[in-house]
Amino acid sequence: MVKGINKRVVVIRPSGKGIFEEAIFILRGDAAQTGCSADDILKEACSIANNYMIGGGRKRRGIASIPAPIFAFAGAALTAVVWLLTSL
């Protein structure tokens, strides 16, 4: 949720027909005092979007990095083992 009355945003709309319609970046409140030009802000926003799409986003770690079919197989195997142990 964006609070406040006055927020500066940068909206990036890709030229091709991809799966994304637009990316919205909300500038920090002190961004105007840093002396960045509009071109610098636009270049940084495009760079962040490109890095994220290439794979610079969050990496899955730990248990979240295990593919779903392996989870399904492990769950089925565990269920079979428990069932066999309880039926003896």
N, C-alpha and C positions, 0 to 999 in steps of 0.2 A: 504494500500500500504506500502510495506517495503522499506525504503530508506536506502542507504548506500551500501557499497560493502561487508562488513564483518559482517554477523549476525550469531549467534549461535542458533540453533534450536534443539528441542527435538521432535521426531516423535514417537507417541505411536500407535502401530497397535494391535488391539485386536486379541486374538487367536481364538475366536469363530466366527461363521458366524452371526454377528448382522447386524444392519442397518447402522452402521458406518464403514467406511473403515480405517480411521486413524484420529488421533488428532495431531495438530501441535502447539507446544508452542515455542514462540520466547523469548529467554532469554534477560534480561536487559543487558545493556552495562557494568554495574559494577558487574555482577554476578560472574565473574572470580576472583574478588578481595575479595569476601566474604569468601573464604576458603571452599566452599561446594565441596564435592566430586561428581563424576558423579552419584554414587548410590543415594546420597541425592537429587540431582536434579531430577533423574528419579522417586524416591519415591514421591516427591512433585507433579510432573506432574501427576502421576497415581492417587494420592489422590484428586487432583483438578478435574480430569476427573470423578472419582467415585462419588464425592460429587455432581457434577453437574447433573449426571445421576440419582442419588437418589432423587434429588429435591432441592439441594442446590443452584440451579441457581436463576435467577430473579423470583420473585413472582409477579403475576399480581395484581395490585391494582386499586381501583376506578372503573371507568366505564369499563375498560378492563377485569375485573374479572367476568362480567356478561356473562353467556353463550349465544351463538348465537341464539338458539330458543326463548329465552326471548326477545332479541332484535327484532326478526322478529314479535313476537306477539305484542310487544309494538308499533312497526311501523304500523302494520295493524290496531290496535285499534285506534291509533292516526289519521290515515287516515280516518277511519270510522267516528270518532267523527267530524272531520273537514268537511267531506262530508255531514254529517247530519245537521250540523249547517249552512252550506252555502245553503242547499236546502230548508231551512224553510222560 
